[in-house]
Amino acid sequence: MSAKLPIFLDSRAEEDLDTAAQRYAEQHTELALEFLDAVDEVFEFIAQFPQAGREVPKQGERFLMKFAEY
């Protein structure tokens, strides 16, 4: 089992996540909670498998996730 690496978000990423969660909450509170759970799962995956992301020059790593909107 490999060691988990810490996940760091810049302020823009935090703002994007907050905005997305708020938009989902406007539709339905449960949807926002599901979105945040999905984000947590992706962070867990990235922490375990950091090489799975795509390196973006001068920006670090990027990992795109899909979340189905109801």
mmJSON file of the N, C-alpha and C atoms, coordinates in Angstrom:
{"data_MODEL":{"atom_site":{
"group_PDB":["ATOM","ATOM","ATOM","ATOM","ATOM","ATOM","ATOM","ATOM","ATOM","ATOM","ATOM","ATOM","ATOM","ATOM","ATOM","ATOM","ATOM","ATOM","ATOM","ATOM","ATOM","ATOM","ATOM","ATOM","ATOM","ATOM","ATOM","ATOM","ATOM","ATOM","ATOM","ATOM","ATOM","ATOM","ATOM","ATOM","ATOM","ATOM","ATOM","ATOM","ATOM","ATOM","ATOM","ATOM","ATOM","ATOM","ATOM","ATOM","ATOM","ATOM","ATOM","ATOM","ATOM","ATOM","ATOM","ATOM","ATOM","ATOM","ATOM","ATOM","ATOM","ATOM","ATOM","ATOM","ATOM","ATOM","ATOM","ATOM","ATOM","ATOM","ATOM","ATOM","ATOM","ATOM","ATOM","ATOM","ATOM","ATOM","ATOM","ATOM","ATOM","ATOM","ATOM","ATOM","ATOM","ATOM","ATOM","ATOM","ATOM","ATOM","ATOM","ATOM","ATOM","ATOM","ATOM","ATOM","ATOM","ATOM","ATOM","ATOM","ATOM","ATOM","ATOM","ATOM","ATOM","ATOM","ATOM","ATOM","ATOM","ATOM","ATOM","ATOM","ATOM","ATOM","ATOM","ATOM","ATOM","ATOM","ATOM","ATOM","ATOM","ATOM","ATOM","ATOM","ATOM","ATOM","ATOM","ATOM","ATOM","ATOM","ATOM","ATOM","ATOM","ATOM","ATOM","ATOM","ATOM","ATOM","ATOM","ATOM","ATOM","ATOM","ATOM","ATOM","ATOM","ATOM","ATOM","ATOM","ATOM","ATOM","ATOM","ATOM","ATOM","ATOM","ATOM","ATOM","ATOM","ATOM","ATOM","ATOM","ATOM","ATOM","ATOM","ATOM","ATOM","ATOM","ATOM","ATOM","ATOM","ATOM","ATOM","ATOM","ATOM","ATOM","ATOM","ATOM","ATOM","ATOM","ATOM","ATOM","ATOM","ATOM","ATOM","ATOM","ATOM","ATOM","ATOM","ATOM","ATOM","ATOM","ATOM","ATOM","ATOM","ATOM","ATOM","ATOM","ATOM","ATOM","ATOM","ATOM","ATOM","ATOM","ATOM","ATOM","ATOM","ATOM","ATOM","ATOM","ATOM","ATOM"],
"id":[1,2,3,4,5,6,7,8,9,10,11,12,13,14,15,16,17,18,19,20,21,22,23,24,25,26,27,28,29,30,31,32,33,34,35,36,37,38,39,40,41,42,43,44,45,46,47,48,49,50,51,52,53,54,55,56,57,58,59,60,61,62,63,64,65,66,67,68,69,70,71,72,73,74,75,76,77,78,79,80,81,82,83,84,85,86,87,88,89,90,91,92,93,94,95,96,97,98,99,100,101,102,103,104,105,106,107,108,109,110,111,112,113,114,115,116,117,118,119,120,121,122,123,124,125,126,127,128,129,130,131,132,133,134,135,136,137,138,139,140,141,142,143,144,145,146,147,148,149,150,151,152,153,154,155,156,157,158,159,160,161,162,163,164,165,166,167,168,169,170,171,172,173,174,175,176,177,178,179,180,181,182,183,184,185,186,187,188,189,190,191,192,193,194,195,196,197,198,199,200,201,202,203,204,205,206,207,208,209,210],
"type_symbol":["N","C","C","N","C","C","N","C","C","N","C","C","N","C","C","N","C","C","N","C","C","N","C","C","N","C","C","N","C","C","N","C","C","N","C","C","N","C","C","N","C","C","N","C","C","N","C","C","N","C","C","N","C","C","N","C","C","N","C","C","N","C","C","N","C","C","N","C","C","N","C","C","N","C","C","N","C","C","N","C","C","N","C","C","N","C","C","N","C","C","N","C","C","N","C","C","N","C","C","N","C","C","N","C","C","N","C","C","N","C","C","N","C","C","N","C","C","N","C","C","N","C","C","N","C","C","N","C","C","N","C","C","N","C","C","N","C","C","N","C","C","N","C","C","N","C","C","N","C","C","N","C","C","N","C","C","N","C","C","N","C","C","N","C","C","N","C","C","N","C","C","N","C","C","N","C","C","N","C","C","N","C","C","N","C","C","N","C","C","N","C","C","N","C","C","N","C","C","N","C","C","N","C","C","N","C","C","N","C","C"],
"label_atom_id":["N","CA","C","N","CA","C","N","CA","C","N","CA","C","N","CA","C","N","CA","C","N","CA","C","N","CA","C","N","CA","C","N","CA","C","N","CA","C","N","CA","C","N","CA","C","N","CA","C","N","CA","C","N","CA","C","N","CA","C","N","CA","C","N","CA","C","N","CA","C","N","CA","C","N","CA","C","N","CA","C","N","CA","C","N","CA","C","N","CA","C","N","CA","C","N","CA","C","N","CA","C","N","CA","C","N","CA","C","N","CA","C","N","CA","C","N","CA","C","N","CA","C","N","CA","C","N","CA","C","N","CA","C","N","CA","C","N","CA","C","N","CA","C","N","CA","C","N","CA","C","N","CA","C","N","CA","C","N","CA","C","N","CA","C","N","CA","C","N","CA","C","N","CA","C","N","CA","C","N","CA","C","N","CA","C","N","CA","C","N","CA","C","N","CA","C","N","CA","C","N","CA","C","N","CA","C","N","CA","C","N","CA","C","N","CA","C","N","CA","C","N","CA","C","N","CA","C","N","CA","C","N","CA","C","N","CA","C","N","CA","C","N","CA","C"],
"label_alt_id":[null,null,null,null,null,null,null,null,null,null,null,null,null,null,null,null,null,null,null,null,null,null,null,null,null,null,null,null,null,null,null,null,null,null,null,null,null,null,null,null,null,null,null,null,null,null,null,null,null,null,null,null,null,null,null,null,null,null,null,null,null,null,null,null,null,null,null,null,null,null,null,null,null,null,null,null,null,null,null,null,null,null,null,null,null,null,null,null,null,null,null,null,null,null,null,null,null,null,null,null,null,null,null,null,null,null,null,null,null,null,null,null,null,null,null,null,null,null,null,null,null,null,null,null,null,null,null,null,null,null,null,null,null,null,null,null,null,null,null,null,null,null,null,null,null,null,null,null,null,null,null,null,null,null,null,null,null,null,null,null,null,null,null,null,null,null,null,null,null,null,null,null,null,null,null,null,null,null,null,null,null,null,null,null,null,null,null,null,null,null,null,null,null,null,null,null,null,null,null,null,null,null,null,null,null,null,null,null,null,null],
"label_comp_id":["MET","MET","MET","SER","SER","SER","ALA","ALA","ALA","LYS","LYS","LYS","LEU","LEU","LEU","PRO","PRO","PRO","ILE","ILE","ILE","PHE","PHE","PHE","LEU","LEU","LEU","ASP","ASP","ASP","SER","SER","SER","ARG","ARG","ARG","ALA","ALA","ALA","GLU","GLU","GLU","GLU","GLU","GLU","ASP","ASP","ASP","LEU","LEU","LEU","ASP","ASP","ASP","THR","THR","THR","ALA","ALA","ALA","ALA","ALA","ALA","GLN","GLN","GLN","ARG","ARG","ARG","TYR","TYR","TYR","ALA","ALA","ALA","GLU","GLU","GLU","GLN","GLN","GLN","HIS","HIS","HIS","THR","THR","THR","GLU","GLU","GLU","LEU","LEU","LEU","ALA","ALA","ALA","LEU","LEU","LEU","GLU","GLU","GLU","PHE","PHE","PHE","LEU","LEU","LEU","ASP","ASP","ASP","ALA","ALA","ALA","VAL","VAL","VAL","ASP","ASP","ASP","GLU","GLU","GLU","VAL","VAL","VAL","PHE","PHE","PHE","GLU","GLU","GLU","PHE","PHE","PHE","ILE","ILE","ILE","ALA","ALA","ALA","GLN","GLN","GLN","PHE","PHE","PHE","PRO","PRO","PRO","GLN","GLN","GLN","ALA","ALA","ALA","GLY","GLY","GLY","ARG","ARG","ARG","GLU","GLU","GLU","VAL","VAL","VAL","PRO","PRO","PRO","LYS","LYS","LYS","GLN","GLN","GLN","GLY","GLY","GLY","GLU","GLU","GLU","ARG","ARG","ARG","PHE","PHE","PHE","LEU","LEU","LEU","MET","MET","MET","LYS","LYS","LYS","PHE","PHE","PHE","ALA","ALA","ALA","GLU","GLU","GLU","TYR","TYR","TYR"],
"label_asym_id":["A","A","A","A","A","A","A","A","A","A","A","A","A","A","A","A","A","A","A","A","A","A","A","A","A","A","A","A","A","A","A","A","A","A","A","A","A","A","A","A","A","A","A","A","A","A","A","A","A","A","A","A","A","A","A","A","A","A","A","A","A","A","A","A","A","A","A","A","A","A","A","A","A","A","A","A","A","A","A","A","A","A","A","A","A","A","A","A","A","A","A","A","A","A","A","A","A","A","A","A","A","A","A","A","A","A","A","A","A","A","A","A","A","A","A","A","A","A","A","A","A","A","A","A","A","A","A","A","A","A","A","A","A","A","A","A","A","A","A","A","A","A","A","A","A","A","A","A","A","A","A","A","A","A","A","A","A","A","A","A","A","A","A","A","A","A","A","A","A","A","A","A","A","A","A","A","A","A","A","A","A","A","A","A","A","A","A","A","A","A","A","A","A","A","A","A","A","A","A","A","A","A","A","A","A","A","A","A","A","A"],
"label_entity_id":["1","1","1","1","1","1","1","1","1","1","1","1","1","1","1","1","1","1","1","1","1","1","1","1","1","1","1","1","1","1","1","1","1","1","1","1","1","1","1","1","1","1","1","1","1","1","1","1","1","1","1","1","1","1","1","1","1","1","1","1","1","1","1","1","1","1","1","1","1","1","1","1","1","1","1","1","1","1","1","1","1","1","1","1","1","1","1","1","1","1","1","1","1","1","1","1","1","1","1","1","1","1","1","1","1","1","1","1","1","1","1","1","1","1","1","1","1","1","1","1","1","1","1","1","1","1","1","1","1","1","1","1","1","1","1","1","1","1","1","1","1","1","1","1","1","1","1","1","1","1","1","1","1","1","1","1","1","1","1","1","1","1","1","1","1","1","1","1","1","1","1","1","1","1","1","1","1","1","1","1","1","1","1","1","1","1","1","1","1","1","1","1","1","1","1","1","1","1","1","1","1","1","1","1","1","1","1","1","1","1"],
"label_seq_id":[1,1,1,2,2,2,3,3,3,4,4,4,5,5,5,6,6,6,7,7,7,8,8,8,9,9,9,10,10,10,11,11,11,12,12,12,13,13,13,14,14,14,15,15,15,16,16,16,17,17,17,18,18,18,19,19,19,20,20,20,21,21,21,22,22,22,23,23,23,24,24,24,25,25,25,26,26,26,27,27,27,28,28,28,29,29,29,30,30,30,31,31,31,32,32,32,33,33,33,34,34,34,35,35,35,36,36,36,37,37,37,38,38,38,39,39,39,40,40,40,41,41,41,42,42,42,43,43,43,44,44,44,45,45,45,46,46,46,47,47,47,48,48,48,49,49,49,50,50,50,51,51,51,52,52,52,53,53,53,54,54,54,55,55,55,56,56,56,57,57,57,58,58,58,59,59,59,60,60,60,61,61,61,62,62,62,63,63,63,64,64,64,65,65,65,66,66,66,67,67,67,68,68,68,69,69,69,70,70,70],
"pdbx_PDB_ins_code":[null,null,null,null,null,null,null,null,null,null,null,null,null,null,null,null,null,null,null,null,null,null,null,null,null,null,null,null,null,null,null,null,null,null,null,null,null,null,null,null,null,null,null,null,null,null,null,null,null,null,null,null,null,null,null,null,null,null,null,null,null,null,null,null,null,null,null,null,null,null,null,null,null,null,null,null,null,null,null,null,null,null,null,null,null,null,null,null,null,null,null,null,null,null,null,null,null,null,null,null,null,null,null,null,null,null,null,null,null,null,null,null,null,null,null,null,null,null,null,null,null,null,null,null,null,null,null,null,null,null,null,null,null,null,null,null,null,null,null,null,null,null,null,null,null,null,null,null,null,null,null,null,null,null,null,null,null,null,null,null,null,null,null,null,null,null,null,null,null,null,null,null,null,null,null,null,null,null,null,null,null,null,null,null,null,null,null,null,null,null,null,null,null,null,null,null,null,null,null,null,null,null,null,null,null,null,null,null,null,null],
"Cartn_x":[0.85,0.0,0.89,0.599,1.41,0.908,1.821,1.463,0.627,-0.33,-1.163,-0.452,-0.54,0.039,-1.02,-0.598,-1.578,-2.083,-3.305,-3.928,-3.956,-3.475,-3.491,-4.292,-5.2,-5.982,-5.616,-5.503,-5.301,-6.657,-6.637,-7.872,-8.895,-8.421,-9.346,-10.086,-9.386,-10.033,-11.047,-10.693,-11.629,-12.883,-12.693,-13.835,-14.708,-14.074,-14.83,-15.668,-15.074,-15.815,-16.97,-16.723,-17.791,-18.932,-18.584,-19.598,-20.414,-19.73,-20.432,-21.365,-20.882,-21.72,-22.937,-22.755,-23.883,-24.911,-24.438,-25.361,-26.14,-25.459,-26.17,-27.171,-26.799,-27.691,-28.95,-28.818,-29.988,-31.01,-30.512,-31.403,-31.975,-31.087,-31.512,-30.342,-30.608,-29.554,-28.811,-29.566,-28.94,-27.965,-28.276,-27.399,-26.055,-26.069,-24.821,-23.993,-24.65,-23.939,-23.334,-24.073,-23.542,-22.332,-22.413,-21.289,-20.047,-20.213,-19.073,-18.519,-19.386,-18.923,-18.096,-18.551,-17.816,-16.446,-16.393,-15.12,-14.191,-14.712,-13.899,-13.348,-14.174,-13.715,-12.579,-12.705,-11.647,-10.362,-10.484,-9.298,-8.625,-9.42,-8.86,-8.1,-8.69,-8.052,-6.735,-6.768,-5.553,-4.474,-4.873,-3.903,-3.216,-3.953,-3.381,-2.63,-3.11,-2.532,-2.241,-1.283,-1.025,-0.563,-0.006,0.447,-0.721,-1.933,-3.108,-3.521,-3.087,-3.438,-2.597,-2.951,-2.203,-1.445,-0.14,0.663,0.368,0.129,-0.104,1.066,1.88,3.056,2.728,3.515,3.422,2.141,1.327,0.087,-0.004,0.878,0.812,0.083,-0.65,-1.379,-2.849,-3.484,-4.911,-5.576,-6.707,-7.492,-8.939,-9.529,-10.909,-11.849,-12.963,-13.962,-15.279,-16.097,-17.431,-18.438,-19.441,-20.521,-21.811,-22.689,-23.947,-24.907,-25.445,-26.443,-27.816,-28.595,-29.926,-30.915],
"Cartn_y":[-1.188,0.0,1.244,2.18,3.387,4.454,5.341,6.444,7.465,8.06,9.086,10.429,11.161,12.49,13.525,14.658,15.711,16.38,16.87,17.589,19.075,19.903,21.348,21.995,22.882,23.621,25.094,25.713,27.161,27.826,29.107,29.829,29.78,29.75,29.675,28.345,27.277,25.961,25.892,26.446,26.469,27.268,28.405,29.229,28.474,27.767,26.996,25.91,25.21,24.167,24.757,25.878,26.537,26.971,27.562,28.024,26.85,25.775,24.601,24.023,23.896,23.35,24.242,25.549,26.463,26.311,26.163,25.993,24.693,23.625,22.361,22.494,23.211,23.387,24.16,25.068,25.811,24.874,23.792,22.808,21.876,21.408,20.47,20.287,20.402,20.294,18.973,17.896,16.567,16.483,17.166,17.174,17.812,18.893,19.544,18.604,17.892,16.949,15.801,15.315,14.264,14.762,16.007,16.594,16.652,17.145,17.257,15.885,14.885,13.515,13.012,13.321,12.915,13.589,14.855,15.584,14.918,14.575,13.889,12.573,11.813,10.543,10.765,11.811,12.121,12.511,13.304,13.689,12.468,11.526,10.286,9.52,9.441,8.745,9.422,10.736,11.485,11.316,11.333,11.169,9.808,8.782,7.445,7.252,7.881,7.685,9.027,9.774,11.117,11.105,10.011,9.929,9.833,9.651,9.526,10.866,11.955,13.275,13.639,14.723,15.215,16.46,16.466,17.628,18.761,19.935,21.136,22.074,22.382,23.216,24.498,24.771,25.96,26.026,24.959,24.953,23.76,22.802,21.614,20.49,19.727,18.575,18.913,18.276,18.485,17.125,16.988,15.763,16.182,15.807,16.185,15.118,15.549,14.611,14.898,13.872,14.039,13.87,14.703,14.6,14.846,13.868,13.98,14.878,15.851,16.742,16.11,16.092,15.472,16.389],
"Cartn_z":[0.0,0.0,0.0,-0.889,-0.986,-0.019,0.345,1.246,0.48,1.172,0.552,0.6,-0.477,-0.554,-0.209,0.352,0.662,-0.612,-0.54,-1.656,-1.294,-2.205,-1.999,-3.118,-2.76,-3.747,-3.671,-4.821,-4.775,-4.565,-4.322,-3.987,-5.119,-6.38,-7.519,-7.534,-7.234,-7.2,-6.067,-4.916,-3.792,-4.146,-4.806,-5.23,-6.227,-7.178,-8.158,-7.486,-6.521,-5.808,-5.012,-4.342,-3.582,-4.5,-5.637,-6.588,-7.126,-7.483,-8.002,-6.943,-5.717,-4.638,-4.402,-4.451,-4.263,-5.385,-6.6,-7.733,-7.619,-7.216,-7.015,-5.87,-4.815,-3.666,-4.052,-5.019,-5.496,-6.128,-6.736,-7.343,-6.28,-5.407,-4.36,-3.4,-2.117,-1.105,-1.207,-1.409,-1.495,-2.669,-3.753,-4.92,-4.582,-3.829,-3.418,-2.54,-1.643,-0.775,-1.586,-2.581,-3.446,-4.232,-4.705,-5.429,-4.533,-3.324,-2.415,-2.035,-1.912,-1.668,-2.852,-4.07,-5.267,-5.32,-4.934,-4.894,-3.875,-2.707,-1.689,-2.213,-2.951,-3.519,-4.512,-5.333,-6.297,-5.563,-4.503,-3.728,-3.112,-2.614,-2.061,-3.137,-4.328,-5.444,-5.815,-5.925,-6.285,-5.215,-3.959,-2.874,-2.959,-3.383,-3.505,-4.812,-5.882,-7.211,-7.878,-7.358,-7.901,-9.354,-9.811,-11.201,-12.18,-11.686,-12.555,-13.159,-12.566,-13.081,-14.285,-14.905,-16.061,-15.633,-15.9,-15.544,-16.511,-15.952,-16.739,-16.434,-17.459,-17.211,-16.447,-15.434,-14.584,-13.756,-13.784,-13.011,-12.072,-12.202,-11.362,-12.05,-11.286,-11.807,-11.983,-12.941,-13.177,-13.311,-12.666,-12.754,-12.936,-14.064,-14.34,-13.811,-13.252,-12.768,-13.465,-13.596,-14.169,-13.048,-13.07,-12.098,-12.846,-12.814,-13.542,-12.785,-13.469,-12.884,-13.074,-12.025,-12.087,-12.758],
"occupancy":[1.0,1.0,1.0,1.0,1.0,1.0,1.0,1.0,1.0,1.0,1.0,1.0,1.0,1.0,1.0,1.0,1.0,1.0,1.0,1.0,1.0,1.0,1.0,1.0,1.0,1.0,1.0,1.0,1.0,1.0,1.0,1.0,1.0,1.0,1.0,1.0,1.0,1.0,1.0,1.0,1.0,1.0,1.0,1.0,1.0,1.0,1.0,1.0,1.0,1.0,1.0,1.0,1.0,1.0,1.0,1.0,1.0,1.0,1.0,1.0,1.0,1.0,1.0,1.0,1.0,1.0,1.0,1.0,1.0,1.0,1.0,1.0,1.0,1.0,1.0,1.0,1.0,1.0,1.0,1.0,1.0,1.0,1.0,1.0,1.0,1.0,1.0,1.0,1.0,1.0,1.0,1.0,1.0,1.0,1.0,1.0,1.0,1.0,1.0,1.0,1.0,1.0,1.0,1.0,1.0,1.0,1.0,1.0,1.0,1.0,1.0,1.0,1.0,1.0,1.0,1.0,1.0,1.0,1.0,1.0,1.0,1.0,1.0,1.0,1.0,1.0,1.0,1.0,1.0,1.0,1.0,1.0,1.0,1.0,1.0,1.0,1.0,1.0,1.0,1.0,1.0,1.0,1.0,1.0,1.0,1.0,1.0,1.0,1.0,1.0,1.0,1.0,1.0,1.0,1.0,1.0,1.0,1.0,1.0,1.0,1.0,1.0,1.0,1.0,1.0,1.0,1.0,1.0,1.0,1.0,1.0,1.0,1.0,1.0,1.0,1.0,1.0,1.0,1.0,1.0,1.0,1.0,1.0,1.0,1.0,1.0,1.0,1.0,1.0,1.0,1.0,1.0,1.0,1.0,1.0,1.0,1.0,1.0,1.0,1.0,1.0,1.0,1.0,1.0,1.0,1.0,1.0,1.0,1.0,1.0],
"B_iso_or_equiv":[0.0,0.0,0.0,0.0,0.0,0.0,0.0,0.0,0.0,0.0,0.0,0.0,0.0,0.0,0.0,0.0,0.0,0.0,0.0,0.0,0.0,0.0,0.0,0.0,0.0,0.0,0.0,0.0,0.0,0.0,0.0,0.0,0.0,0.0,0.0,0.0,0.0,0.0,0.0,0.0,0.0,0.0,0.0,0.0,0.0,0.0,0.0,0.0,0.0,0.0,0.0,0.0,0.0,0.0,0.0,0.0,0.0,0.0,0.0,0.0,0.0,0.0,0.0,0.0,0.0,0.0,0.0,0.0,0.0,0.0,0.0,0.0,0.0,0.0,0.0,0.0,0.0,0.0,0.0,0.0,0.0,0.0,0.0,0.0,0.0,0.0,0.0,0.0,0.0,0.0,0.0,0.0,0.0,0.0,0.0,0.0,0.0,0.0,0.0,0.0,0.0,0.0,0.0,0.0,0.0,0.0,0.0,0.0,0.0,0.0,0.0,0.0,0.0,0.0,0.0,0.0,0.0,0.0,0.0,0.0,0.0,0.0,0.0,0.0,0.0,0.0,0.0,0.0,0.0,0.0,0.0,0.0,0.0,0.0,0.0,0.0,0.0,0.0,0.0,0.0,0.0,0.0,0.0,0.0,0.0,0.0,0.0,0.0,0.0,0.0,0.0,0.0,0.0,0.0,0.0,0.0,0.0,0.0,0.0,0.0,0.0,0.0,0.0,0.0,0.0,0.0,0.0,0.0,0.0,0.0,0.0,0.0,0.0,0.0,0.0,0.0,0.0,0.0,0.0,0.0,0.0,0.0,0.0,0.0,0.0,0.0,0.0,0.0,0.0,0.0,0.0,0.0,0.0,0.0,0.0,0.0,0.0,0.0,0.0,0.0,0.0,0.0,0.0,0.0,0.0,0.0,0.0,0.0,0.0,0.0],
"pdbx_formal_charge":[null,null,null,null,null,null,null,null,null,null,null,null,null,null,null,null,null,null,null,null,null,null,null,null,null,null,null,null,null,null,null,null,null,null,null,null,null,null,null,null,null,null,null,null,null,null,null,null,null,null,null,null,null,null,null,null,null,null,null,null,null,null,null,null,null,null,null,null,null,null,null,null,null,null,null,null,null,null,null,null,null,null,null,null,null,null,null,null,null,null,null,null,null,null,null,null,null,null,null,null,null,null,null,null,null,null,null,null,null,null,null,null,null,null,null,null,null,null,null,null,null,null,null,null,null,null,null,null,null,null,null,null,null,null,null,null,null,null,null,null,null,null,null,null,null,null,null,null,null,null,null,null,null,null,null,null,null,null,null,null,null,null,null,null,null,null,null,null,null,null,null,null,null,null,null,null,null,null,null,null,null,null,null,null,null,null,null,null,null,null,null,null,null,null,null,null,null,null,null,null,null,null,null,null,null,null,null,null,null,null],
"auth_seq_id":[1,1,1,2,2,2,3,3,3,4,4,4,5,5,5,6,6,6,7,7,7,8,8,8,9,9,9,10,10,10,11,11,11,12,12,12,13,13,13,14,14,14,15,15,15,16,16,16,17,17,17,18,18,18,19,19,19,20,20,20,21,21,21,22,22,22,23,23,23,24,24,24,25,25,25,26,26,26,27,27,27,28,28,28,29,29,29,30,30,30,31,31,31,32,32,32,33,33,33,34,34,34,35,35,35,36,36,36,37,37,37,38,38,38,39,39,39,40,40,40,41,41,41,42,42,42,43,43,43,44,44,44,45,45,45,46,46,46,47,47,47,48,48,48,49,49,49,50,50,50,51,51,51,52,52,52,53,53,53,54,54,54,55,55,55,56,56,56,57,57,57,58,58,58,59,59,59,60,60,60,61,61,61,62,62,62,63,63,63,64,64,64,65,65,65,66,66,66,67,67,67,68,68,68,69,69,69,70,70,70],
"auth_comp_id":["MET","MET","MET","SER","SER","SER","ALA","ALA","ALA","LYS","LYS","LYS","LEU","LEU","LEU","PRO","PRO","PRO","ILE","ILE","ILE","PHE","PHE","PHE","LEU","LEU","LEU","ASP","ASP","ASP","SER","SER","SER","ARG","ARG","ARG","ALA","ALA","ALA","GLU","GLU","GLU","GLU","GLU","GLU","ASP","ASP","ASP","LEU","LEU","LEU","ASP","ASP","ASP","THR","THR","THR","ALA","ALA","ALA","ALA","ALA","ALA","GLN","GLN","GLN","ARG","ARG","ARG","TYR","TYR","TYR","ALA","ALA","ALA","GLU","GLU","GLU","GLN","GLN","GLN","HIS","HIS","HIS","THR","THR","THR","GLU","GLU","GLU","LEU","LEU","LEU","ALA","ALA","ALA","LEU","LEU","LEU","GLU","GLU","GLU","PHE","PHE","PHE","LEU","LEU","LEU","ASP","ASP","ASP","ALA","ALA","ALA","VAL","VAL","VAL","ASP","ASP","ASP","GLU","GLU","GLU","VAL","VAL","VAL","PHE","PHE","PHE","GLU","GLU","GLU","PHE","PHE","PHE","ILE","ILE","ILE","ALA","ALA","ALA","GLN","GLN","GLN","PHE","PHE","PHE","PRO","PRO","PRO","GLN","GLN","GLN","ALA","ALA","ALA","GLY","GLY","GLY","ARG","ARG","ARG","GLU","GLU","GLU","VAL","VAL","VAL","PRO","PRO","PRO","LYS","LYS","LYS","GLN","GLN","GLN","GLY","GLY","GLY","GLU","GLU","GLU","ARG","ARG","ARG","PHE","PHE","PHE","LEU","LEU","LEU","MET","MET","MET","LYS","LYS","LYS","PHE","PHE","PHE","ALA","ALA","ALA","GLU","GLU","GLU","TYR","TYR","TYR"],
"auth_asym_id":["A","A","A","A","A","A","A","A","A","A","A","A","A","A","A","A","A","A","A","A","A","A","A","A","A","A","A","A","A","A","A","A","A","A","A","A","A","A","A","A","A","A","A","A","A","A","A","A","A","A","A","A","A","A","A","A","A","A","A","A","A","A","A","A","A","A","A","A","A","A","A","A","A","A","A","A","A","A","A","A","A","A","A","A","A","A","A","A","A","A","A","A","A","A","A","A","A","A","A","A","A","A","A","A","A","A","A","A","A","A","A","A","A","A","A","A","A","A","A","A","A","A","A","A","A","A","A","A","A","A","A","A","A","A","A","A","A","A","A","A","A","A","A","A","A","A","A","A","A","A","A","A","A","A","A","A","A","A","A","A","A","A","A","A","A","A","A","A","A","A","A","A","A","A","A","A","A","A","A","A","A","A","A","A","A","A","A","A","A","A","A","A","A","A","A","A","A","A","A","A","A","A","A","A","A","A","A","A","A","A"],
"auth_atom_id":["N","CA","C","N","CA","C","N","CA","C","N","CA","C","N","CA","C","N","CA","C","N","CA","C","N","CA","C","N","CA","C","N","CA","C","N","CA","C","N","CA","C","N","CA","C","N","CA","C","N","CA","C","N","CA","C","N","CA","C","N","CA","C","N","CA","C","N","CA","C","N","CA","C","N","CA","C","N","CA","C","N","CA","C","N","CA","C","N","CA","C","N","CA","C","N","CA","C","N","CA","C","N","CA","C","N","CA","C","N","CA","C","N","CA","C","N","CA","C","N","CA","C","N","CA","C","N","CA","C","N","CA","C","N","CA","C","N","CA","C","N","CA","C","N","CA","C","N","CA","C","N","CA","C","N","CA","C","N","CA","C","N","CA","C","N","CA","C","N","CA","C","N","CA","C","N","CA","C","N","CA","C","N","CA","C","N","CA","C","N","CA","C","N","CA","C","N","CA","C","N","CA","C","N","CA","C","N","CA","C","N","CA","C","N","CA","C","N","CA","C","N","CA","C","N","CA","C","N","CA","C","N","CA","C","N","CA","C","N","CA","C","N","CA","C"],
"pdbx_PDB_model_num":[1,1,1,1,1,1,1,1,1,1,1,1,1,1,1,1,1,1,1,1,1,1,1,1,1,1,1,1,1,1,1,1,1,1,1,1,1,1,1,1,1,1,1,1,1,1,1,1,1,1,1,1,1,1,1,1,1,1,1,1,1,1,1,1,1,1,1,1,1,1,1,1,1,1,1,1,1,1,1,1,1,1,1,1,1,1,1,1,1,1,1,1,1,1,1,1,1,1,1,1,1,1,1,1,1,1,1,1,1,1,1,1,1,1,1,1,1,1,1,1,1,1,1,1,1,1,1,1,1,1,1,1,1,1,1,1,1,1,1,1,1,1,1,1,1,1,1,1,1,1,1,1,1,1,1,1,1,1,1,1,1,1,1,1,1,1,1,1,1,1,1,1,1,1,1,1,1,1,1,1,1,1,1,1,1,1,1,1,1,1,1,1,1,1,1,1,1,1,1,1,1,1,1,1,1,1,1,1,1,1]
}}}
